[in-house]
């Protein structure tokens, strides 16, 4: 069975894949910030006008013009607020699915736990995984990291002779059920793609390094949005906790807390060499 026949619609994580297809994660953030900023600015302008309305600073004509605009501005504020609330609820819906992991997840759900992998699979037309990878947000970041522009990638997709299909058995394995795992399978299975990378001056080691870098950055960026996690809340310092002892200014300037380098999303600790030396 190929990726084309993989029943991703049966996964409990498929709803957020559909959401990402209609309104991507980064676009939701932009729209929410825009709506919040717009509402605050309009409210500030409205309050400023109401405060200056009866003062000597504002003449009668300006007051009449402003009074005519107050209902319209109020309506715009309500509309933008409603739009921002919808975007916020959609983002809450996404996070409730993305960060949910229950016992007894099937191999298909383990694939779905990597949202980037599911988006690549969902974007595959006729099972064309190489094209789906290169056109995905994850793949574009990997190409930029590798020093390959989008124009070169599009030329490669037009000139290639065969479509690369991935067998399902390789997909559901724990070590390949991620976007980075898919990228490695494509690299080692699609000879035309590997030749394209070689012709662009990118070796296999460099490409895999770029894949790992993008995967780690994406996981860390998304995990930072889980502000309600125990690890995140545990980093918030208590009030007056440091008042009982002095501050190590030079140490804080040139060093960092190694106990705070654990990344739950990756399941590893950084600075392993430094830790071994201290032990």
C-alpha positions in Angstrom: 0.0 0.0 0.0 1.3 3.4 -0.9 1.0 6.7 0.8 -1.8 7.6 -1.5 -3.9 4.8 0.0 -3.0 5.6 3.6 -6.3 6.2 5.4 -5.3 9.4 7.2 -8.9 10.5 7.4 -9.5 7.8 10.0 -6.9 9.4 12.3 -8.3 11.4 15.2 -5.8 14.2 14.3 -7.1 14.6 10.8 -9.4 17.6 11.7 -6.4 19.8 12.4 -4.9 18.8 9.0 -8.0 20.1 7.3 -7.8 23.3 9.4 -4.1 23.7 8.4 -5.2 23.3 4.7 -7.8 26.1 5.0 -6.2 28.4 7.5 -2.5 27.7 8.2 -1.0 28.0 11.7 1.2 31.0 10.9 -1.6 32.8 9.2 -3.9 32.4 12.2 -1.2 34.0 14.4 -0.9 36.9 12.0 -4.7 37.4 11.8 -5.1 37.2 15.6 -2.3 39.7 16.2 -3.8 42.0 13.6 -7.3 41.8 15.0 -6.1 42.4 18.6 -3.9 45.4 17.6 -6.7 46.9 15.5 -9.2 46.7 18.3 -6.9 48.2 20.8 -6.0 51.1 18.5 -9.7 51.8 17.7 -10.7 51.7 21.3 -7.8 54.1 22.2 -9.0 56.5 19.4 -12.6 56.2 20.6 -11.7 56.9 24.2 -9.5 59.8 23.3 -12.3 61.4 21.3 -14.8 61.0 24.0 -12.4 62.4 26.5 -11.7 65.5 24.4 -15.2 66.0 23.1 -16.3 68.5 25.8 -13.0 70.3 26.1 -11.8 73.5 24.5 -9.3 71.6 22.4 -12.0 70.3 20.0 -14.1 72.7 18.0 -17.8 72.2 17.2 -17.3 70.9 13.6 -14.7 68.3 14.7 -17.1 67.2 17.5 -20.0 66.8 15.1 -17.8 64.8 12.6 -16.6 62.6 15.5 -20.0 61.9 16.8 -21.1 60.8 13.4 -18.2 58.3 13.3 -18.6 56.9 16.8 -21.4 54.4 15.8 -19.4 53.2 12.8 -16.2 52.8 14.7 -18.0 50.9 17.4 -19.5 48.6 14.8 -16.0 48.0 13.3 -14.6 47.2 16.7 -17.4 44.6 17.3 -16.9 43.1 13.9 -13.1 42.8 14.3 -13.5 41.5 17.9 -15.8 38.8 16.6 -13.4 37.9 13.8 -10.5 37.7 16.3 -12.6 35.5 18.6 -13.2 33.0 15.8 -9.5 32.9 15.0 -8.7 32.4 18.7 -11.2 29.5 18.9 -9.7 27.9 15.8 -6.3 28.1 17.4 -7.6 26.7 20.6 -9.2 23.8 18.6 -5.8 23.2 16.9 -3.9 23.1 20.2 -6.4 20.8 21.9 -5.8 18.2 19.1 -2.1 18.8 18.6 -1.0 18.4 22.2 -3.3 15.5 23.0 -1.8 12.1 23.2 -3.7 9.2 24.7 -2.6 5.7 25.6 -3.1 3.0 23.0 -2.4 5.2 20.0 -2.3 3.2 16.8 0.6 3.4 14.4 -1.5 5.7 12.2 -2.0 8.1 15.1 1.7 8.0 15.8 2.1 9.3 12.2 -0.5 12.0 12.9 1.3 13.2 16.0 3.8 14.8 13.7 1.5 17.4 12.1 4.1 18.3 9.4 4.2 14.6 8.3 0.4 14.5 8.0 0.3 17.7 6.0 2.9 16.3 3.6 0.8 13.1 3.2 -2.4 15.1 2.8 -0.8 17.2 0.1 0.4 14.2 -2.0 -1.4 14.0 -5.3 -1.4 10.6 -7.0 0.9 9.5 -4.2 3.6 11.9 -5.4 5.5 12.3 -2.1 8.5 14.1 -3.5 6.4 16.9 -4.9 4.3 17.1 -1.7 7.4 17.4 0.4 9.0 20.1 -1.7 5.8 22.2 -1.8 5.1 21.8 1.9 6.1 24.5 4.4 8.5 22.0 6.0 10.1 21.2 2.7 10.5 24.8 1.7 12.3 25.5 4.9 14.6 22.6 4.4 15.4 23.8 0.9 16.1 27.3 2.1 18.3 25.9 4.8 20.2 23.8 2.2 20.7 26.8 -0.1 18.3 25.8 -2.8 15.8 28.4 -4.1 12.2 27.6 -5.0 12.7 28.2 -8.7 15.2 25.4 -8.9 12.9 23.1 -7.1 10.0 23.9 -9.5 12.3 23.2 -12.5 13.2 19.8 -11.0 9.5 18.9 -10.5 8.8 19.7 -14.2 11.8 17.9 -15.7 11.7 14.6 -13.6 10.6 11.5 -15.3 9.1 9.3 -12.5 6.9 9.8 -9.5 8.2 8.4 -6.2 5.8 6.4 -4.1 6.4 5.4 -0.5 5.3 2.0 0.8 3.0 2.2 3.8 5.1 -0.3 5.8 8.0 2.1 5.9 5.8 5.0 6.9 4.2 3.6 10.1 7.6 2.6 11.6 8.4 4.7 14.7 11.6 6.0 13.3 10.1 7.2 10.0 6.6 8.5 11.1 7.8 12.1 11.1 8.4 14.8 8.5 12.1 14.3 8.9 11.7 10.5 8.5 9.7 11.0 5.3 12.4 13.4 4.0 15.1 10.7 4.6 13.0 8.0 2.8 12.5 10.3 -0.2 16.2 11.1 -0.3 17.3 7.4 -0.3 14.4 6.1 -2.5 14.1 8.8 -5.1 17.2 8.7 -7.3 16.2 11.8 -9.3 15.8 13.8 -6.2 19.2 12.8 -4.8 20.8 13.6 -8.1 19.0 17.0 -8.0 20.6 17.7 -4.6 24.0 16.5 -5.8 23.7 18.8 -8.8 22.9 21.7 -6.5 26.0 21.1 -4.4 24.1 19.6 -1.4 25.4 16.3 0.0 23.3 13.7 1.8 24.8 14.6 5.2 24.1 18.3 4.7 20.5 17.7 3.6 19.8 15.4 6.6 21.4 18.1 8.8 19.0 20.7 7.4 16.1 18.4 7.9 17.0 17.8 11.5 17.5 21.5 12.1 14.1 22.5 10.7 12.3 19.6 12.5 13.9 20.7 15.8 13.1 24.3 15.3 9.5 23.5 14.3 9.0 21.3 17.4 10.5 23.8 19.8 8.5 26.7 18.3 5.2 24.8 18.6 5.9 23.5 22.0 6.5 27.0 23.3 2.9 27.7 22.6 1.9 25.1 25.2 2.0 27.7 28.0 -0.1 25.6 30.3 2.4 22.7 30.5 4.0 21.9 33.8 7.5 22.5 32.4 6.6 26.0 31.1 4.8 27.0 34.3 7.7 25.6 36.4 10.1 28.1 34.7 8.1 31.1 36.1 10.1 32.3 39.1 8.3 32.9 42.4 7.8 36.4 43.8 10.7 37.3 46.1 12.4 34.0 45.6 15.8 35.6 44.9 15.7 38.2 47.6 17.3 35.9 50.2 20.6 35.7 48.3 22.8 37.8 46.1 22.8 38.0 42.3 25.7 36.5 40.3 25.8 39.1 37.6 28.9 37.9 35.7 27.7 34.3 35.8 24.3 35.3 34.4 26.0 37.4 31.7 28.4 34.8 30.3 26.6 31.5 31.3 23.2 29.8 31.2 21.3 27.5 33.5 22.0 24.0 32.3 19.2 22.6 34.3 16.8 24.5 32.2 17.9 23.0 28.9 15.5 20.1 28.8 13.2 20.0 25.8 10.1 17.8 26.5 9.1 17.9 22.8 12.4 16.4 21.7 12.8 14.1 24.8 16.5 15.0 25.1 18.8 17.3 27.0 21.3 19.6 25.4 24.9 20.1 26.4 25.5 16.4 27.0 29.3 16.9 26.7 29.4 19.6 29.3 27.3 17.5 31.7 29.7 14.6 31.3 32.6 16.8 32.1 30.9 18.1 35.3 30.1 14.6 36.4 
